[in-house]
Amino acid sequence: MRSHPFLDFHQTAERAGYPALLIASMIALGLVVAPVALLALTRATWALVIAVLSIFAAVALLAGELDAAFADGADGAQPPTRRTTSNTPTERERVPRLPRRERVERSDARDRQAA
């Protein structure tokens, strides 16, 4: 069975707590902006070709990442889990409750006297 590189990246990033789709979107944005900026500076035909090809590459990158984001990981890959010490209340350390505060009667404004 072939490995899905976007799925591997997505699951690894999500397990580490990073937003994988945001990272892939920023890479795709950089992949498009750099050649378009080069095109604006040089106005050469080869820069136009590179800019158009980079748009297609960025769309393909985002499509692959979206496919990985919506994949269920049924290829034997484990779903991303949060790294916590424990997830059940019986395993967690019990936190002692603070005593309840009793209601204090507030003095009325008429009871105040000027100094």
Stockholm file with secondary structure:
# STOCKHOLM 1.0

chainA/1-115         MRSHPFLDFHQTAERAGYPALLIASMIALGLVVAPVALLALTRATWALVIAVLSIFAAVALLAGELDAAFADGADGAQPPTRRTTSNTPTERERVPRLPRRERVERSDARDRQAA
#=GR chainA/1-115 SS CCCCHHHHHHHHHHHHTCCHHHHHHHHHHHHHHHHHHHHHHHCCHHHHHHHHHHHHHHHHHHHHHHHHHHCCCCSSCCCCCCCCSCSSTTTSCCCCCCCCCCCCCCCCGGGCCCC
#=GC SS_cons         CCCCHHHHHHHHHHHHTCCHHHHHHHHHHHHHHHHHHHHHHHCCHHHHHHHHHHHHHHHHHHHHHHHHHHCCCCSSCCCCCCCCSCSSTTTSCCCCCCCCCCCCCCCCGGGCCCC
//
